[in-house]
Amino acid sequence: MTGIDEVRRILRDLGIDEELMRDDARLRAHLALDSVDLTQIQVELADRYDTRVDLWTGPDYSVRQLAGILDEREPDADADARGEYRDRGWWRQEFLDDLVLGTRVHAGHHAALSDAARTFTRAELDAAVSGCAARLARHGIRSGENVLVQLPNQVRFVVLVLALIRLGARPALALPALREHELDPVLSALAPSALAVPARHQRFDHLRFAERLRGRHPSVRALLVSGPVGPAEGHMDIDRLIEAGHEPPARADRHPSDTALFLLSSGTTGAPKPIARTHEALGHVIRTATAVSGMTPESVFLAVLPVAHGFAFSAPGLLGTLARGGKVVLAQPDEPAAALELIERERVTHCALTPALALRWLTARATYSGHDLSSLQVLQVGGARLDASTAARLADAFDCRIQQVYGMSEGQLNFTRLDDPPEVAFATQGRPSSPGDETLVVDEEGRCVAEGDLGELLVRGPGVITRYHGDASAASFTADGFYRTGDLVRRHPSGNFVVAGRLKDVINRGGEKIPADEMEALVLTHPGVRAAAAVAMPHHVLGEAVCLYVVGADDGAPGLRDIRRHLEDSGLARFKLPERLVEVPALPLTAVGKTDKVRLREDITARLEAEG
Ligand code: AMP
């Protein structure tokens, strides 16, 4: 397509009449595009064509001038790699919703999806997705628009997300636990036209929260709400949207290289960053992850981790299970006992856990030993490092394979293999699932370290992004497109990686990542704090928890309760709140004058040991 076709397509998607799209028509003066429309075009150009133009405060471009900018794009630096990914069949001419819902190869009457309230067969799920897509289109949600979906593990999440994808609109998946501090920047980056939320979830009023976000982000026209909604303006009832119904309008201009959805990075520096996942790249991730997980059409996957996160969503998780023709059972993470009951009732074969949740399951298993868990084949554990002794205890208590998963929302996934001997499966974090992944272990100068030595893992491959949406945090990628994981790894003689630590300053609280700099900046807004440093402290269940060192102002430092309240009032997600506060007269410094976090981590470890 030439630039003029591209621009016309974008304008058509914005609802501009064909007759108005004369080549000399100016976007603001003649087409009357407002700030929201202009932002939408900017997002499209940046995302699909890697082209940045200021349409809002810059000159008022004509249709022809904008097309000219697109025609002058630099030749695509990644074009060779993309050609290879397609030639080798890693990227295919397929759309995610078709890959996941295909009833051609898998029987339509098989149960495909259930939560506590309902069950869908594959055919019913497909019909609900089509009906939902058609209704969304009728309510004005358009192809190319972004929709933030912040829903818990319920059937509604799955139907809505797949319907948006079928429509060509792009869901951005947000954990229900995220609050203003995390979501405001995401909304600014994506300018979504709608937010999907539960009215209330876990004692939190999401509807009021969403109303506040809408007040601050004028792109948001509609709220899609599950649960009781008032007659307030712009609310759509998700349960009405997801009934079976007519086919959505066919879209002729969808392409497998389009963004299908956005995941959110766990945020090593402050706010989560949107990660655009194309149909073809995420399709590859799903197919390869499914293959190494031993999934078959008979598999039953229990989703207890939030499905808005990549691990339970597509590694292989929810999407992989459906793509393979299996069944997904959606549940909440907080009740291990209920999960054990579900495994028995639903004959669950696969489940994904963080190490912290796995430890809670171990305790629950000891208490509820009567459940028949013989269907369980694979317990996948990832998101944070699992230690070898816990892995062995899990294998024993659940009498199944333990598969370690080390991956990142940016798209690279490593799995121990189901036929790895126990000493490898328990002590390593796996190797790439994709045959196309290139991995380098490098030192601080970017040189490859000797085999078996420790270094940072860099990754590139058909499932891995080469930039964040809008080119945020460009330093996270090398010039030749490798993603810098920030993880310190070494290669085990088996060829698998062992994750030994990390370079980035993040506290991994049971799989939830908490950037230290974000926390420190917010703590410093408390008038009683002069200096602050957040470090990981060992925790017997979570692995790590947040310990805050503070230097108080003249009247002394605030207490832990006070700081937690302050952070929560600042809109920080609750799972990030610190577990402990230590007041110190000054923060220790390294030779170059940075806060000496190694010493602080040693200090808190020693304190905990002294306390027994
Ligand atoms: P996320 O983007 O939330 O999936 O977080 C990705 C990061 O989590 C990785 O870069 C690692 O730092 C950490 N991580 C994920 N899985 C593991 C694992 N199995 N062992 C150690 N760290 C892990």
Boltz pocket constraint, residues with backbone or C-beta under 6 A from the ligand:
constraints:
  - pocket:
      binder: B
      contacts: [[A, 264], [A, 265], [A, 266], [A, 310], [A, 311], [A, 381], [A, 382], [A, 383], [A, 384], [A, 385], [A, 386], [A, 404], [A, 405], [A, 406], [A, 407], [A, 408], [A, 409], [A, 410], [A, 429], [A, 485], [A, 487], [A, 499], [A, 501], [A, 502], [A, 511], [A, 513]]
      max_distance: 6.0
